[in-house]
Amino acid sequence: MHSRRFSEPVTVHRTHADGTVHLTPIITTKEAYDALMEAGHALANPAWQAALDAIVRALLDPTPQNVEAGRVAFDRLHHPHPSGGSQPRRA
């Protein structure tokens, strides 16, 4: 798999081993993949599925279009549109 840098970072809330939550910039496709695996939202969340699909596609075929599509899907998972009414998810 080929990790590539995003055009701009996606900032997410990550829970550390000690239980504290920190804002963390995710800047590569590999970091996004790792954050998705740690979060474990899995099959119950369509946005998580879409983000995972896009990130894996970007890792396997790292064209600029796929990397940007992965970044956008990952960002949508963590920063949904206000019309969705949900809070940002923790990774």
N, CA, C and O atoms as CSV, one atom per row, in Angstrom:
chain,resi,resn,atom,element,x,y,z
A,1,MET,N,N,0.846,-1.182,0.000
A,1,MET,CA,C,0.000,0.000,0.000
A,1,MET,C,C,0.884,1.236,0.000
A,1,MET,O,O,1.961,1.255,0.597
A,2,HIS,N,N,0.411,2.254,-0.676
A,2,HIS,CA,C,1.165,3.491,-0.819
A,2,HIS,C,C,0.469,4.617,-0.066
A,2,HIS,O,O,-0.625,5.037,-0.442
A,3,SER,N,N,1.098,5.101,0.987
A,3,SER,CA,C,0.544,6.215,1.742
A,3,SER,C,C,0.899,7.522,1.048
A,3,SER,O,O,2.037,7.730,0.627
A,4,ARG,N,N,-0.087,8.394,0.935
A,4,ARG,CA,C,0.120,9.713,0.317
A,4,ARG,C,C,-0.404,10.800,1.244
A,4,ARG,O,O,-1.324,10.575,2.031
A,5,ARG,N,N,0.198,11.987,1.138
A,5,ARG,CA,C,-0.238,13.141,1.928
A,5,ARG,C,C,-1.529,13.700,1.354
A,5,ARG,O,O,-1.735,13.718,0.141
A,6,PHE,N,N,-2.401,14.160,2.261
A,6,PHE,CA,C,-3.611,14.853,1.847
A,6,PHE,C,C,-3.270,16.266,1.412
A,6,PHE,O,O,-2.227,16.802,1.786
A,7,SER,N,N,-4.144,16.870,0.625
A,7,SER,CA,C,-3.955,18.256,0.200
A,7,SER,C,C,-4.056,19.201,1.400
A,7,SER,O,O,-3.439,20.266,1.414
A,8,GLU,N,N,-4.832,18.806,2.396
A,8,GLU,CA,C,-4.911,19.522,3.673
A,8,GLU,C,C,-5.279,18.511,4.749
A,8,GLU,O,O,-5.974,17.536,4.464
A,9,PRO,N,N,-4.827,18.724,5.976
A,9,PRO,CA,C,-5.109,17.745,7.026
A,9,PRO,C,C,-6.584,17.710,7.411
A,9,PRO,O,O,-7.321,18.672,7.192
A,10,VAL,N,N,-6.995,16.597,7.981
A,10,VAL,CA,C,-8.323,16.455,8.577
A,10,VAL,C,C,-8.079,16.339,10.076
A,10,VAL,O,O,-7.400,15.415,10.525
A,11,THR,N,N,-8.622,17.258,10.841
A,11,THR,CA,C,-8.424,17.254,12.290
A,11,THR,C,C,-9.540,16.456,12.946
A,11,THR,O,O,-10.721,16.710,12.710
A,12,VAL,N,N,-9.155,15.489,13.772
A,12,VAL,CA,C,-10.119,14.612,14.434
A,12,VAL,C,C,-9.847,14.578,15.934
A,12,VAL,O,O,-8.760,14.933,16.391
A,13,HIS,N,N,-10.842,14.150,16.684
A,13,HIS,CA,C,-10.676,13.900,18.115
A,13,HIS,C,C,-10.232,12.457,18.256
A,13,HIS,O,O,-10.893,11.551,17.747
A,14,ARG,N,N,-9.115,12.231,18.946
A,14,ARG,CA,C,-8.635,10.870,19.182
A,14,ARG,C,C,-8.506,10.649,20.675
A,14,ARG,O,O,-7.998,11.500,21.406
A,15,THR,N,N,-8.976,9.489,21.115
A,15,THR,CA,C,-8.879,9.111,22.518
A,15,THR,C,C,-7.585,8.334,22.708
A,15,THR,O,O,-7.335,7.343,22.021
A,16,HIS,N,N,-6.772,8.791,23.641
A,16,HIS,CA,C,-5.498,8.136,23.928
A,16,HIS,C,C,-5.699,7.047,24.978
A,16,HIS,O,O,-6.758,6.958,25.600
A,17,ALA,N,N,-4.685,6.230,25.164
A,17,ALA,CA,C,-4.765,5.094,26.090
A,17,ALA,C,C,-5.158,5.515,27.505
A,17,ALA,O,O,-5.803,4.750,28.222
A,18,ASP,N,N,-4.773,6.727,27.911
A,18,ASP,CA,C,-5.097,7.180,29.265
A,18,ASP,C,C,-6.505,7.770,29.367
A,18,ASP,O,O,-6.901,8.253,30.428
A,19,GLY,N,N,-7.265,7.732,28.256
A,19,GLY,CA,C,-8.641,8.221,28.264
A,19,GLY,C,C,-8.801,9.681,27.887
A,19,GLY,O,O,-9.926,10.156,27.728
A,20,THR,N,N,-7.698,10.401,27.739
A,20,THR,CA,C,-7.799,11.798,27.345
A,20,THR,C,C,-8.069,11.891,25.845
A,20,THR,O,O,-7.681,11.017,25.069
A,21,VAL,N,N,-8.736,12.964,25.462
A,21,VAL,CA,C,-9.077,13.192,24.063
A,21,VAL,C,C,-8.283,14.388,23.566
A,21,VAL,O,O,-8.235,15.429,24.222
A,22,HIS,N,N,-7.663,14.235,22.409
A,22,HIS,CA,C,-6.846,15.289,21.831
A,22,HIS,C,C,-7.239,15.515,20.378
A,22,HIS,O,O,-7.607,14.576,19.672
A,23,LEU,N,N,-7.159,16.767,19.938
A,23,LEU,CA,C,-7.307,17.046,18.517
A,23,LEU,C,C,-6.037,16.581,17.817
A,23,LEU,O,O,-4.929,16.906,18.242
A,24,THR,N,N,-6.206,15.829,16.757
A,24,THR,CA,C,-5.070,15.250,16.044
A,24,THR,C,C,-5.220,15.494,14.557
A,24,THR,O,O,-6.245,15.130,13.982
A,25,PRO,N,N,-4.229,16.102,13.913
A,25,PRO,CA,C,-4.309,16.251,12.458
A,25,PRO,C,C,-3.931,14.938,11.769
A,25,PRO,O,O,-2.899,14.338,12.071
A,26,ILE,N,N,-4.767,14.513,10.856
A,26,ILE,CA,C,-4.500,13.322,10.040
A,26,ILE,C,C,-4.046,13.851,8.688
A,26,ILE,O,O,-4.789,14.566,8.016
A,27,ILE,N,N,-2.815,13.498,8.283
A,27,ILE,CA,C,-2.259,14.108,7.077
A,27,ILE,C,C,-1.967,13.125,5.946
A,27,ILE,O,O,-1.639,13.544,4.837
A,28,THR,N,N,-2.084,11.814,6.213
A,28,THR,CA,C,-1.810,10.842,5.150
A,28,THR,C,C,-2.928,9.807,5.074
A,28,THR,O,O,-3.718,9.646,6.005
A,29,THR,N,N,-2.972,9.115,3.946
A,29,THR,CA,C,-3.959,8.056,3.774
A,29,THR,C,C,-3.743,6.928,4.777
A,29,THR,O,O,-4.714,6.330,5.241
A,30,LYS,N,N,-2.513,6.628,5.117
A,30,LYS,CA,C,-2.221,5.570,6.097
A,30,LYS,C,C,-2.702,5.971,7.488
A,30,LYS,O,O,-3.269,5.150,8.209
A,31,GLU,N,N,-2.478,7.226,7.866
A,31,GLU,CA,C,-2.967,7.706,9.160
A,31,GLU,C,C,-4.494,7.631,9.215
A,31,GLU,O,O,-5.064,7.269,10.244
A,32,ALA,N,N,-5.151,7.974,8.106
A,32,ALA,CA,C,-6.617,7.907,8.054
A,32,ALA,C,C,-7.083,6.457,8.206
A,32,ALA,O,O,-8.028,6.179,8.945
A,33,TYR,N,N,-6.427,5.548,7.516
A,33,TYR,CA,C,-6.759,4.129,7.630
A,33,TYR,C,C,-6.588,3.652,9.078
A,33,TYR,O,O,-7.469,2.988,9.624
A,34,ASP,N,N,-5.467,3.987,9.687
A,34,ASP,CA,C,-5.216,3.585,11.077
A,34,ASP,C,C,-6.283,4.149,12.014
A,34,ASP,O,O,-6.748,3.452,12.915
A,35,ALA,N,N,-6.669,5.399,11.808
A,35,ALA,CA,C,-7.692,6.022,12.655
A,35,ALA,C,C,-9.041,5.319,12.474
A,35,ALA,O,O,-9.778,5.133,13.442
A,36,LEU,N,N,-9.362,4.935,11.252
A,36,LEU,CA,C,-10.611,4.211,11.021
A,36,LEU,C,C,-10.600,2.861,11.727
A,36,LEU,O,O,-11.602,2.459,12.318
A,37,MET,N,N,-9.486,2.170,11.668
A,37,MET,CA,C,-9.386,0.864,12.317
A,37,MET,C,C,-9.477,0.994,13.842
A,37,MET,O,O,-10.082,0.150,14.502
A,38,GLU,N,N,-8.883,2.036,14.392
A,38,GLU,CA,C,-8.936,2.264,15.836
A,38,GLU,C,C,-10.345,2.629,16.295
A,38,GLU,O,O,-10.770,2.226,17.377
A,39,ALA,N,N,-11.065,3.385,15.481
A,39,ALA,CA,C,-12.394,3.869,15.866
A,39,ALA,C,C,-13.393,2.725,15.951
A,39,ALA,O,O,-14.233,2.703,16.851
A,40,GLY,N,N,-13.314,1.785,15.033
A,40,GLY,CA,C,-14.180,0.622,15.072
A,40,GLY,C,C,-15.664,0.898,14.910
A,40,GLY,O,O,-16.471,0.175,15.494
A,41,HIS,N,N,-16.065,1.911,14.144
A,41,HIS,CA,C,-17.497,2.163,13.916
A,41,HIS,C,C,-18.107,1.085,13.024
A,41,HIS,O,O,-19.299,0.791,13.112
A,42,ALA,N,N,-17.299,0.522,12.193
A,42,ALA,CA,C,-17.596,-0.627,11.338
A,42,ALA,C,C,-18.897,-0.538,10.562
A,42,ALA,O,O,-19.336,0.538,10.154
A,43,LEU,N,N,-19.490,-1.685,10.375
A,43,LEU,CA,C,-20.593,-1.830,9.436
A,43,LEU,C,C,-21.860,-1.084,9.833
A,43,LEU,O,O,-22.718,-0.858,8.980
A,44,ALA,N,N,-22.004,-0.701,11.072
A,44,ALA,CA,C,-23.215,-0.013,11.517
A,44,ALA,C,C,-23.289,1.423,11.012
A,44,ALA,O,O,-24.343,2.050,11.111
A,45,ASN,N,N,-22.204,1.954,10.479
A,45,ASN,CA,C,-22.165,3.358,10.092
A,45,ASN,C,C,-21.828,3.491,8.598
A,45,ASN,O,O,-20.692,3.237,8.199
A,46,PRO,N,N,-22.812,3.889,7.767
A,46,PRO,CA,C,-22.549,4.031,6.334
A,46,PRO,C,C,-21.440,5.037,6.011
A,46,PRO,O,O,-20.701,4.848,5.045
A,47,ALA,N,N,-21.317,6.096,6.805
A,47,ALA,CA,C,-20.252,7.090,6.560
A,47,ALA,C,C,-18.881,6.471,6.824
A,47,ALA,O,O,-17.917,6.768,6.119
A,48,TRP,N,N,-18.794,5.604,7.847
A,48,TRP,CA,C,-17.535,4.905,8.135
A,48,TRP,C,C,-17.190,3.976,6.983
A,48,TRP,O,O,-16.034,3.902,6.567
A,49,GLN,N,N,-18.186,3.266,6.466
A,49,GLN,CA,C,-17.967,2.367,5.338
A,49,GLN,C,C,-17.478,3.136,4.116
A,49,GLN,O,O,-16.548,2.702,3.436
A,50,ALA,N,N,-18.106,4.279,3.838
A,50,ALA,CA,C,-17.716,5.093,2.682
A,50,ALA,C,C,-16.289,5.611,2.842
A,50,ALA,O,O,-15.511,5.613,1.889
A,51,ALA,N,N,-15.954,6.050,4.053
A,51,ALA,CA,C,-14.597,6.552,4.299
A,51,ALA,C,C,-13.572,5.432,4.142
A,51,ALA,O,O,-12.525,5.627,3.525
A,52,LEU,N,N,-13.873,4.260,4.701
A,52,LEU,CA,C,-12.943,3.138,4.581
A,52,LEU,C,C,-12.754,2.755,3.115
A,52,LEU,O,O,-11.624,2.545,2.673
A,53,ASP,N,N,-13.831,2.665,2.367
A,53,ASP,CA,C,-13.746,2.315,0.950
A,53,ASP,C,C,-12.866,3.308,0.202
A,53,ASP,O,O,-11.998,2.911,-0.576
A,54,ALA,N,N,-13.090,4.598,0.437
A,54,ALA,CA,C,-12.327,5.633,-0.269
A,54,ALA,C,C,-10.852,5.634,0.143
A,54,ALA,O,O,-9.973,5.812,-0.700
A,55,ILE,N,N,-10.583,5.437,1.419
A,55,ILE,CA,C,-9.191,5.420,1.887
A,55,ILE,C,C,-8.455,4.196,1.360
A,55,ILE,O,O,-7.307,4.308,0.931
A,56,VAL,N,N,-9.088,3.037,1.383
A,56,VAL,CA,C,-8.444,1.832,0.849
A,56,VAL,C,C,-8.178,2.000,-0.643
A,56,VAL,O,O,-7.115,1.615,-1.132
A,57,ARG,N,N,-9.130,2.568,-1.361
A,57,ARG,CA,C,-8.921,2.814,-2.791
A,57,ARG,C,C,-7.715,3.735,-2.994
A,57,ARG,O,O,-6.912,3.514,-3.901
A,58,ALA,N,N,-7.588,4.758,-2.162
A,58,ALA,CA,C,-6.453,5.685,-2.270
A,58,ALA,C,C,-5.131,5.004,-1.914
A,58,ALA,O,O,-4.094,5.320,-2.497
A,59,LEU,N,N,-5.163,4.083,-0.973
A,59,LEU,CA,C,-3.949,3.357,-0.615
A,59,LEU,C,C,-3.513,2.409,-1.731
A,59,LEU,O,O,-2.320,2.270,-2.003
A,60,LEU,N,N,-4.474,1.765,-2.369
A,60,LEU,CA,C,-4.156,0.788,-3.415
A,60,LEU,C,C,-3.865,1.430,-4.765
A,60,LEU,O,O,-3.055,0.918,-5.538
A,61,ASP,N,N,-4.519,2.541,-5.047
A,61,ASP,CA,C,-4.345,3.250,-6.318
A,61,ASP,C,C,-4.223,4.740,-6.002
A,61,ASP,O,O,-5.198,5.481,-6.123
A,62,PRO,N,N,-3.025,5.182,-5.595
A,62,PRO,CA,C,-2.858,6.532,-5.039
A,62,PRO,C,C,-2.802,7.664,-6.073
A,62,PRO,O,O,-1.871,8.468,-6.076
A,63,THR,N,N,-3.800,7.713,-6.940
A,63,THR,CA,C,-3.882,8.841,-7.864
A,63,THR,C,C,-4.313,10.074,-7.065
A,63,THR,O,O,-4.937,9.937,-6.013
A,64,PRO,N,N,-3.993,11.255,-7.542
A,64,PRO,CA,C,-4.436,12.457,-6.821
A,64,PRO,C,C,-5.956,12.493,-6.613
A,64,PRO,O,O,-6.426,12.956,-5.573
A,65,GLN,N,N,-6.714,12.014,-7.582
A,65,GLN,CA,C,-8.179,12.003,-7.458
A,65,GLN,C,C,-8.623,11.056,-6.353
A,65,GLN,O,O,-9.516,11.396,-5.577
A,66,ASN,N,N,-8.014,9.868,-6.265
A,66,ASN,CA,C,-8.394,8.914,-5.223
A,66,ASN,C,C,-7.978,9.393,-3.835
A,66,ASN,O,O,-8.709,9.197,-2.865
A,67,VAL,N,N,-6.813,10.014,-3.740
A,67,VAL,CA,C,-6.358,10.532,-2.448
A,67,VAL,C,C,-7.291,11.643,-1.973
A,67,VAL,O,O,-7.649,11.689,-0.796
A,68,GLU,N,N,-7.684,12.532,-2.871
A,68,GLU,CA,C,-8.606,13.614,-2.494
A,68,GLU,C,C,-9.981,13.048,-2.142
A,68,GLU,O,O,-10.607,13.507,-1.186
A,69,ALA,N,N,-10.455,12.066,-2.893
A,69,ALA,CA,C,-11.750,11.446,-2.572
A,69,ALA,C,C,-11.686,10.783,-1.198
A,69,ALA,O,O,-12.656,10.839,-0.441
A,70,GLY,N,N,-10.566,10.162,-0.870
A,70,GLY,CA,C,-10.394,9.570,0.451
A,70,GLY,C,C,-10.397,10.612,1.547
A,70,GLY,O,O,-11.018,10.421,2.592
A,71,ARG,N,N,-9.694,11.732,1.309
A,71,ARG,CA,C,-9.663,12.818,2.289
A,71,ARG,C,C,-11.058,13.374,2.518
A,71,ARG,O,O,-11.455,13.605,3.660
A,72,VAL,N,N,-11.805,13.589,1.442
A,72,VAL,CA,C,-13.155,14.159,1.546
A,72,VAL,C,C,-14.076,13.204,2.321
A,72,VAL,O,O,-14.823,13.644,3.195
A,73,ALA,N,N,-14.028,11.909,2.009
A,73,ALA,CA,C,-14.880,10.944,2.709
A,73,ALA,C,C,-14.508,10.852,4.185
A,73,ALA,O,O,-15.385,10.771,5.046
A,74,PHE,N,N,-13.207,10.864,4.478
A,74,PHE,CA,C,-12.749,10.819,5.870
A,74,PHE,C,C,-13.177,12.083,6.608
A,74,PHE,O,O,-13.598,12.015,7.762
A,75,ASP,N,N,-13.072,13.224,5.957
A,75,ASP,CA,C,-13.495,14.494,6.556
A,75,ASP,C,C,-14.998,14.485,6.827
A,75,ASP,O,O,-15.429,14.935,7.888
A,76,ARG,N,N,-15.798,13.985,5.897
A,76,ARG,CA,C,-17.254,13.930,6.091
A,76,ARG,C,C,-17.633,13.067,7.289
A,76,ARG,O,O,-18.588,13.371,8.003
A,77,LEU,N,N,-16.884,11.996,7.503
A,77,LEU,CA,C,-17.154,11.146,8.657
A,77,LEU,C,C,-16.964,11.921,9.953
A,77,LEU,O,O,-17.755,11.783,10.885
A,78,HIS,N,N,-15.926,12.728,10.012
A,78,HIS,CA,C,-15.588,13.447,11.239
A,78,HIS,C,C,-16.219,14.826,11.351
A,78,HIS,O,O,-16.314,15.379,12.446
A,79,HIS,N,N,-16.645,15.375,10.241
A,79,HIS,CA,C,-17.263,16.701,10.227
A,79,HIS,C,C,-18.492,16.678,9.324
A,79,HIS,O,O,-18.481,17.279,8.249
A,80,PRO,N,N,-19.555,15.988,9.751
A,80,PRO,CA,C,-20.749,15.890,8.909
A,80,PRO,C,C,-21.394,17.254,8.697
A,80,PRO,O,O,-21.240,18.170,9.505
A,81,HIS,N,N,-22.108,17.359,7.606
A,81,HIS,CA,C,-22.810,18.610,7.301
A,81,HIS,C,C,-23.819,18.906,8.403
A,81,HIS,O,O,-24.387,17.976,8.977
A,82,PRO,N,N,-24.054,20.174,8.710
A,82,PRO,CA,C,-25.001,20.537,9.777
A,82,PRO,C,C,-26.383,19.929,9.596
A,82,PRO,O,O,-27.077,19.680,10.582
A,83,SER,N,N,-26.797,19.687,8.363
A,83,SER,CA,C,-28.122,19.116,8.130
A,83,SER,C,C,-28.233,17.688,8.652
A,83,SER,O,O,-29.333,17.193,8.897
A,84,GLY,N,N,-27.071,17.019,8.824
A,84,GLY,CA,C,-27.068,15.656,9.355
A,84,GLY,C,C,-27.373,15.617,10.838
A,84,GLY,O,O,-27.842,14.595,11.341
A,85,GLY,N,N,-27.121,16.697,11.548
A,85,GLY,CA,C,-27.482,16.813,12.942
A,85,GLY,C,C,-26.661,15.992,13.911
A,85,GLY,O,O,-27.012,15.920,15.089
A,86,SER,N,N,-25.590,15.375,13.469
A,86,SER,CA,C,-24.790,14.583,14.402
A,86,SER,C,C,-23.492,15.292,14.736
A,86,SER,O,O,-23.045,16.173,14.003
A,87,GLN,N,N,-22.902,14.905,15.832
A,87,GLN,CA,C,-21.652,15.500,16.280
A,87,GLN,C,C,-20.476,14.815,15.607
A,87,GLN,O,O,-20.615,13.682,15.147
A,88,PRO,N,N,-19.309,15.475,15.535
A,88,PRO,CA,C,-18.129,14.819,14.978
A,88,PRO,C,C,-17.812,13.541,15.748
A,88,PRO,O,O,-18.001,13.466,16.962
A,89,ARG,N,N,-17.334,12.555,15.027
A,89,ARG,CA,C,-17.034,11.263,15.621
A,89,ARG,C,C,-15.605,11.240,16.142
A,89,ARG,O,O,-14.736,11.954,15.642
A,90,ARG,N,N,-15.375,10.411,17.150
A,90,ARG,CA,C,-14.028,10.265,17.702
A,90,ARG,C,C,-13.349,9.092,17.049
A,90,ARG,O,O,-13.950,8.041,16.827
A,91,ALA,N,N,-12.066,9.294,16.739
A,91,ALA,CA,C,-11.286,8.210,16.121
A,91,ALA,C,C,-10.401,7.564,17.139
A,91,ALA,O,O,-9.667,6.631,16.815
